[in-house]
Amino acid sequence: MNAVVVGVILMLGLSLFRVNVIVAMTLSALAAGLTAGLGLENTLNAFNDGLSGGAQIALSYAMLGAFAVAISKSGLTLILASKLLGLVNSKNKDSANYLSMLILVVIMGCAVASQNLVPVHIAFIPILIPPLIVIFNKLKMDRRAIACVLTFGLATSYMVLPYGFGGIYLYSILHKNLTDNGLEIVNTAVPYAMIIPALGMLLGLIIAVFISYRKPREYKNDVQSASDVDIKIEDQKKVLIAGGIAIVCSLLAQNVSGSMILGGLVGVMMFAMFGLIKWDQSSDVFTKGVAMMAMIGFIMISAQGFASVMKETGDVASLVAACAGIIGDSKPVAAAVILIVGLLITMGIGSSFSTVPIIATLFVPLSLEVGFSAMATVALVGTAGALGDAGSPASDSTLGPTSGLNTDGQHDHIWDSVVPTFIHFNIPLLIFGWIAAMVL
């Protein structure tokens, strides 16, 4: 049996049965390596070689966690929560619903901006979401809907908007790998080929927000609210101004340097310089930040090891070759097979940016041989790469939302982030990606 299929299905199955994601990935990587005949030693070596690739990401998350703790300790979160809670308490049910929708729109706007306008990726989530938890609880908002909104903004924006990370994905990765493998198409046409798949994502978002997770959901309100702390008016002004400056400086530092580590560090240091947290509290801030983000960081490290084993097996090419044998000259079957194989590969690797260079070398010649147009080929490969990014346990697009929404331990990564985003985004992507291949 194909090692990639064994590894991905086992990883997903164990995760769904609430086995710790890190344990699930490690066991699945071992199973995949042994299935491919690598042997225990070579499998472990491949897994260990991949771990180093996740270290920088894990440290970035830890630093962002420290920044989020610094924001919380400064009192900024309490002030903002107090003002929003005042709106919630003073409004009727209909107005509370409007406020809920406004919050979702703002969150989605921030997610889109983090990919295209101010490319800070998921760095904004540990900063923006934890202060709003008490508001979500008060409004009885289903956090699964919020996870879907965040993932939609993180994934769809780079799929179709050629700016920031979108420009990198569409031009530097997707277009480059397509043309390197024999496809002739101008780079400006690539975003247009991804519009139909992006419409599938939009449909999934509408279903998630207005149908699946529309009903109120109760959460234990263990988060400290602003009403529990008395903050003087003059101190509020200082905290708001200094906190705003610190956040802007943090985002600028990351945007200029491209490092989430530096961005988080600058943010923490700015809070200390303004006296919003004491210098002797810095150790406690970093300790709590690491504790808050530790699970996310270790999942990302494990994901790199898992992806390394998947690549080492060499079974990605054999999987495509096996599928090519059943395609024949049928475009509908070819499109479906390409998308499903892309889903399997991306679910294992966890990143569309890393998946496209692998699948482009395999799928472009296959698509041209079957007779797909250039635009249809772009849609197939681009969608196949993005598939799984929204619903993989190891993807930034699911780990990011979990890092913010699970601040109080009431948001399960698999059942509240991964499963909802898989259902509402990957299934529509499969359908709309197939439609794009048929009509373009």
N, C-alpha and C positions, 0 to 999 in steps of 0.2 A: 504493500500500500504506500501511496505517496506520503513522504515524511511531512511535507508542509500541511497537507490536509489533516494528518494525525495530530500534529502539534497545535494547530489553530482550533480544531474542534474540541480537543481535550482541554485546552486552556479556557475556552468559552464555557464548556460544560462544567468544569470544576468551579469556575467563577460564579455561574448561575446557581450552583449548589452551596453558595456562600463559603467556599474555601477561600482563604486569604489570597488576594490577587497575586502577591509576590510568590507564595507557595505554588499557586496554579501555574504561573509562568515558568518557574524553575522546573517543576515536574514535567510540564509539557515540552520544554526545551530538551530535557533528558530523553523523553520518549521519542521526540522527533529525530534527535541525533542517533539514537540506537536503531530506530526504524530505517534510517538512511545508511546504516552500516558504518557510522563513524567510530563506534566504540565509545566506551565510557570516558577514557582519557581525552580523546580528541574532542568529544562533545563538551566536556568540562573546560577544555582549553579555549574552545570557540566561545563558550558562554562567558568565561572570565575576560577574554579579549574585548568582548562587547561592553562589559560593565563600565570600563573607563569612559566610554562615550557618553554615559549618563551622569557622570560625576558633576560636570559643569552645570547641567540642568538642575540637579538636585541642590547644589549650593545656591543657585539662583533662587530657587523656591524658598530655601531656608532664609536667605537675606530678605526676600519679599515678606516672609512671615514675620521677621523682626520688625520690618517697617510697619506692617499692619498692627503689631503689638504696640509700637511706639505711638501710632495714631490713636489707638484705644486708650493708652495711658495718659495721653495729653488732654483728654476730655473732649476732643473734637467730635468723636462719634456720639458722645452723650448730648452735645449741643445740637447737632444735626438731627438726632433721633427725637429730641425734645420738640423741635419745631415741627417735624413731620407728624409726631404723635398728637400735637395740638390740632393739626388738620384732621387727623383721623377721628379724634374724640368729638370734634365739633361738627362733623358732617353726618348726614343720614346714610342709609345703606347704598343708595344709588350713587351718591357722591364718593363713597368709599370705593365703589367699583370703578368709577372714573379715575380715582387716585391710583388704584391698582394698575389700571391700564397705562396711565401716565408713567408709572415707575417702570413697567415692562418696556415701554417705548424708549425711555431714557437709557435703560440697561442695554437694549439692542443697539441704540445709537453709539454707546460707548464701545460695544463689542466690534461694530463695523469700523469705527474710527481707529481702534487698536490694530486693525489690519491694514487699513488704507491711508488714513489721514495722519495719525500719529502712531507709527508702527511699533507699539510696545508689546504686541502680542497679548499674552495672558497676564502680564504683570499688573494690570489694573484690577484684576478680580479680587485678590486678597486685600486690596486697599478699599475697593468700592463696596463689595458685598457684605462683609461682616458687620459694618455699622448699620446696615439696613435689615439685619435679621430680626430685630425686635419689631420693626415695622411690618415685615412679612408675617410675623406671628400675629400681630394685632389685626391685620387685614385678613388673616386666615388664607394667605396665598399658598397654593400648592407649589412647593419648591421644584417639582418635576417640570412644571411649566417654565419656571425661571431658568432651569438648566437647559431646556430646549431653546429658549430665547438666546441665551449666551452662546450655545453651540451653533445656532443658526448664524448669528453675527460673526462668529469666529471662522466658520467654514465657508458659508456662501459668498462672503465678501471677497475672499481671495480667489474663488472659482470664476468670478465674472467681472470684477472691477480691477483693471490693470494699473493699480497704484499701490505703492508700498509693498507689502508681502504679496498682494495680488499681481503686481508687476513681475515679481520674482517668479511666482508660480507659473503664470501664463506665458511670459516671454523667456525668462532665463532658464526655466526648467522644462515646461511642457513643449513650447515651440522649438527650443534647441534640441531636445531629445527626439522630437518627431522628425525634424529636418536632418539630423545626424543619421537617422535610420531610413532615409530615402523618401520622405514625404515632402512634396513641394507645396508650400503655402506661405503667404506673407504673415508676419507676426500680428498685424492689426486685425486679422480675421479670426484669430484664436478666441478672443472674448465672446464674439458673436456665436461661435459654435457651442459655447457653454451656457447660453441663455436658457434653452429648453430644460437642461438638467437643473439649473438654478430655480426655475419655476416649480420643479418638483419639490425642492427644499422649501419654497414659500408655501406650497400647499400643505406640506407636513407641519409647518409652523402654525398655520391657521387651524388645522385639526387639533394640534396639541393644546393651543391656548384657549380656543373657543369651544372645544368638544371634550377632549380627553381629560383635561385637568382644569376644567372651568369651576367645578364645585369647591367650596371651602374645605380646607384641611387643617385639622387641629395639630398644633405643636406645643410642647411644654415650653413655657417662656422662662427659660433659665438664664437668659441674657440680662445683664444689668441695664436698666432703663434710665433715661435722663432724670426721671422724677425721683430716683433714689439718691441723687447727688445734687447738692446745692452749689451752683457755679455762679459767681457774681457777674453782673452785666459787664463790668470793665474787663474782667478776666475772659469773658466770652469773646469780646472783640479781639483781644490779644491772641487767643487760641485760634480763632477763625482766620485772622490775617497770617499769623505765623504758620499755621497748618496748611493754608492754601499755598503759601510760598514754598514750603517744604515739598509738597506734592508736585508742584510745577517743576521745581528744580530736579526732583527725582526723575520725572518723566523726560525732562530735557537731557539729563545725564545719560539715561538709557538710550534715548533716540540718537544722540550724537555719537556715543561710544558703541552702541549695539550690544551693550552688556547689561543684563538684568541685575547682575551682582553689583556693579557700580551704581546703578540706579537705586537699588535698595539701600546701599551703604550711604549714599548721599542723603537720602531721605531721613535715615536714622540720625545722621550727624547734624542735619539741619534742625531737627527737633531738639537735640541736645544743646546746640548753640543758642537757640531761642529760649532755652530754659524750660521747655515744656516737659522734658524728662530730665532727671538729674544724671550727671555723669556716672555716679556710682550705681545707677540703675541700669546702665548699658548692658552689663553682663546678664542681668535678669531678663532684659528685653530680648537679647539674642537667644537665650536658653528657651524662653517661651515661644519665640518665633520658630526655632528648630523643631520644638515639640509639636507645634501646630501643623507644620508642613512636612514632618518626617515621613509619614506614610506615603504622601504623594511623591516625594523625592525618591524613596526606595522603589516605588512602583516604576518610576521612570528609569532608574538604574537597571532594574530587572528586565524591563522592556528592551533595553539596548542589548542585553545578553541574549534574550530570546530571539530578537531579530538577527543577531550575529549567527546563531545556530541555524536559523532558517536559511540564511544565505549560504552557509557552509555546506549544507546538505546538497545543494545543487539541484534540488528537486523542483524548483520553480519552473525551470525550462522543461523538465520532463512532464510536469503537470500540463503546461501549455501544449506540448507535443501530443500528449494523450488526448487532450480535448480537440486538437486540430483534426485528429483522425475521425471524429464523429461529426464534424461540421459539414464536410462535403462542400457544395456550392451554395448552401442555403444561407442567405444573409440574416434572416430572423434568428436562426439557430446560432450563427456565428456571433451576432451581437449579444445574445443572451449568455453564451459561454464566456465571451471575453469579459463581460461585466461581473459574472459570478466568480470567475477566477481572480479578477481584480479585487473583488470584495474579500476573498479568502486571504490574498497576499497582504492587503492593507490592514486587515484585522490583526494579522500577526505582527507586522512591522510597526503599525500605529501611526504612521506619518505618510501623507500623500506626497510630500516633498521628496521623501526617500524612496517611495514606491515607483514613481513615474520613470526614473532612469532604468529601473529593473524591467518593468513591463513594456516600455516603449520598444526595446530591442526585440521583443518577442511578438508584440501585437501589431506593430506597424506593417511588417512584411505580411503577416497573416491577413490583416485588413485589406491591404492592396491586392493580395492574391484572390480574395473573395470578391473584390470589386466595389468596395466602399469608396465613396468620394473623399476628397481631402477633408472637407468639413465634418463629414460623418466620422472619419478616423480620429479627428481631434476630439469630437464629442465622446467617442468610445474610450479613448485612452485617458482623457481628462477626467471623465466620470469614473472610470475604473480605478484611477489613482485616488480620487476623492472618496470613493466608497470605503466605508470602514473607518475613515478618519473621524466621522461623527459618532460611530457606535463601538469603537474599540476601547477595551479597558486600559490600553496603554497610550491612548491618544491625548495630546494637549487639549483637544476640543472637548474631552470629557473630564480629564483630570483637573483642568482649570476651573470649571464650574464647581466641581466637588470641593476643591480647596477653599472656596469661599462659602459655599452653602452648608458645609459640614462643620462649621466653626463650633457649634454646640453639640455635635455628635448625633444629630437627628436626620442626616441625609446620607443614605447608603450609596456608595460609589456605583455598584453594579445595578441595583434595582431602581435607583432614583436618578441616575445620570446615564449610564450606559444603555440599559434596556429602553427607556423612553426615547432617547435620541436615535437608537438603532431602528426602532419601529417607525418613528415619524420622519426620519430623514433618509436612512439607507434604503428602505423599501420604495419610497417615491423616487429616489435617485435611480434605482434599478429600472423602474418603469419608464421614467422620463428620459433616462439615458438611452434606453432601447428605442423609444419613440424618436429621439433625435437622430439616431443612426439610420432609422428607416426613412425619415423625411428630408434630411439634409443632402 
